[in-house]
Amino acid sequence: MRGITLIVPVFNEEGNILRIQDEVNRYKNISKLSVFTLFVDDGSKDDSLIRIKEVCSSDSSFGFISFKINRGLSAAIRAGFDHATTDWVGYMDADLQTDPKEFSNFEPYLESFDLITGERQNRKDGFGKKFSSSFANWLRNSFLKDGMKDTGCPLKIFKREFALKIPYFNGFHRFFPALTQIYGGKVKVIPVNHFPRTEGKSKFNAFNRIVQPLMDLFLVYRLKKRRIVYTVKESSVLQTPKFHE
C-alpha cells in the first residue's frame, strides 16, 4: 500500500493534540493509503510537546520532530517535507478548523496532480480575519494570476518528489499553488468545510497576515517573471544527460 505523511505543525496547541489524533484516525479508517502523521513542534512553550509524546508513544503511526526554538510555519512544513519518506505529503493545521477526513476526497486525484488543495467554504472566522484573507487573495491573484480563491486553506497534499523541487523561504507556504504552477506542476482545488476554533488562540496578526505576505508576494512575482522556459525543436540526444558533482 502506498503511503502519505500528514505534517502537523504545532505551536502552543496543547488542547488540540489528542483531538488531532482522534480526527486523523477517522481519516485513516476510510483512506486507501497507509497514513503516517508527523507532528512538528515549533518550539511550543505550553505542554504541546508532552501531549505529542504521549500520542506517539501510544501509536506508532504518529511521530514527531521538535524544534529547539520557534522558527515559524514555513520552517515546520519544510522540516516535515524533509523527513517524510512516503510518495505523498499532506499538510494540516493543528487548530482543527478543517477536517482531515476530507483528505479522502483528495485521493482520487493524487496520481494526476502535483498539488491538491482545499478551498474553505462558509468560513467561520471573524470579520477581520476574513477581510484580510480576502484582500490578500485578491492582491496575490492580481499579480500572480494563479486563479486561486483560498491559498490559505491548510488542507493540502503534494507529490513529495515535486514538493522538494519548489523554492523555500519564510512565507513560502502562502504561495503553494502559484509556486507549483511556476515550476510546471498541476493544481487541483477541492471545496472543504470550515469550523470555528474551539481550543487555543490564532497566531496571526496584522504583520504576518498583510505586511509580510505583501513583501513575499513581490519575491514570488519576480520568480514568475524570471523563470526559464524553453521548447526543444530538435535534438540528437536520445536521453537526458546526467551530471555528477
N, C-alpha and C positions, 0 to 999 in steps of 0.2 A: 504493500500500500504506500502511495506517495504521500509526502507529508507537508505540513505547514507549521511554521513557528509564529505564534502570536506574540508580538512585542508589546509590553505594557509599561510605559514609562510611569514612574511613581515619584511624586514629591509631596510629602505630608498628606497622605491619603489613608491613614490607619483605619478609618471607619469603613472603607470600601474593600479592603483586601480580601476578606472572607467572602464578601458578596461577589467579587470578581471570580473567585474560584467556583462558586455555585453557577454563575452565569456562563462561564466558559465551559463548564462540564455539561451544561444543557446544549451548547453548540456541539460539543464532542459527540454527544449521543445521536445527533442527526447528521453529522458530517460524513462524507465519503473519504475523508483524508485522515491520516494519522496526525493528531494535533498535539503540539508541544507549546507550552506557554512560558515565555521568558520575561520575568519582571526585571526592569532596570531601575533600581533605586537611585534617584538622582540627588543623593546627599540629604535625605529626609531628616528632619530634626524632631519628629514625633516618633511613635512606635511602629511606623510602617515597616521597617526592616524586620522587626521582631515578628510581626504578623506574616510577612513574606516567608521568613524562615520556617514558621510553623506550617504554612501551606506546603512548602517544598519538601519538608521532612515527612509529610503525611501522604504525598502523592508525587511519584517520580516523573509524571508528565508535566510538572512545573519546575522551573529552575530560576535562578536569579543572578544578576550582576549588581554590585553595589559600588557606587562612586564614592571616592574619599570626600569630595566636596561637590556642591551643586554646580552643574555645568550647563544646564538648560535642556530643553526638549529636543533640539536638533542633535545634540551630542548623545542623548539617551537613545534616540532612534538609530543613529549611526552605529552605536555600540551593539544594538540588537541585530542590525544587519550583519555586522562583522562576525558575531558569534553564532548566528544561525547556520545550520548545515542542511536545511530542507530545500526542496525545489521552490517553495513559495514562502514569502514572509508577509504576515499581516501586521497591522498596527491598530491599536485601540487605546482610547484614553481610560485612565483609572477612575474618572468621575462617574462612569456608567450612565451618561446621558444618551448613549447609544447602546444597542443590544447586540452582543457578539453572535447571538443565534442567527442574525441576519447575514452573517458571512456565508451561510448555506445558500443564499440567493446569488452569491458571487461565484460559487464553484462551477456552474456550467460554462463560465466564460474564461476560466483560468488558462486554458491552452491557447486561446485566440487573442488575448490581450496581455500587454505588459504591465498595465495597472488597471485594477478595478477599484473604483472609489465611490463612496456613498454620497448621496445628496440629501441632507436633512429636510424633512417635511414638517410643517407646523411647529417651528422651533419654540421651545418652552423657556427661552432666556428672557431677561429683562429688556426693556426698550433700548437702553444704552448699548448693550452688547449686540443686539440685533441690528441697530442702526450702524454701529461702527463696522460690523461684519459686512453689511450690505454695501456700505461705501467702499470698503476695501476690495470687495469682489468686483464692483463696478470699475474702480480705478485700475485694478490689475488687468481686467479684461480689455479695458480701453487701450492699454499699452501692449499686452501680450497676445490678445486675440485667441485665447485658449478655449473659449466657448464654455467655460465652467461657471456655474452659478454658486457653488459652495465648495471652495477648495479647503475650507477649514474642517470639513467633516472628518472625524477621526477613524472611521471605518474604511480601511484601505488594504488591498492585497497586491503585492508586487511579485513578479517573477524575480527571484533573488538574484539571478545572474544579471538581469537588467538593472536592478536597483543599485548594484555595486558599480555600475558604469556612470551614473549621473554625478555631477559635481556636488561636493559637500561644503557647506558654510553655515554659520549660525543663522538660522531662519530659513534654511532650505526647505523645511517641511511645509511651509506655506505655499510652495510653488511646485509640488509634486506633479500635478497634471501638465503644467507648462514645461517643466524640465523633461518630462517623459516625451512630450511632443517634440521639443527641440532636439533631443537626441535620438529621434527616429522611432519612438515607441508608440503603441496604440493604447488608447484610454477608453474604458467603458464606465458609464455612470449608472448607478443603481439607486433608486429612491429608498430611503430608510426612515424609520421612525425616530423621534426625538423625545426625550423625557426630562423632567426637572431634576436638578441636582438635589439629592437628599442627604448627602454626607460631605463634609469637607467644605473648602472655600475655593472659589475661582482664583487662578494665579495670574489673570490677565488684568492689565491696566491700560491707561491711555498711551503710554510709551510703547509697550510691547504689542498693542493692537493697531496703532496708527503710525507712530513716528518710525520705529524700527522697520516695520514692513514696507514703508514707503522707500526707505533707503535701500532695502533689499530688492525692491521692485526694479530700481534702476540698474542694479547689477544683473538681474536675470534678463532685463530688456537688452542690455549690451551683449550678453551671451547669445541671445537670439539673433541679434543683428550681425554678430561677428562669427557665427557658426560657419564651418566649412562644408559646402555642399558641391558635389561634382557627379557627373554621369559619364561612365566609360562607354565610348562609342565602339571601339575595337580593342582587342588585346591578344597578344601572343602568349600570355601567361595562363597556363591551364589551372593552376592552383594559387590560392592566396599565399604569398611568401610569408615565411615565419622568421621573425627576427629574434635574436638572442642577445641579451645584455652581457 
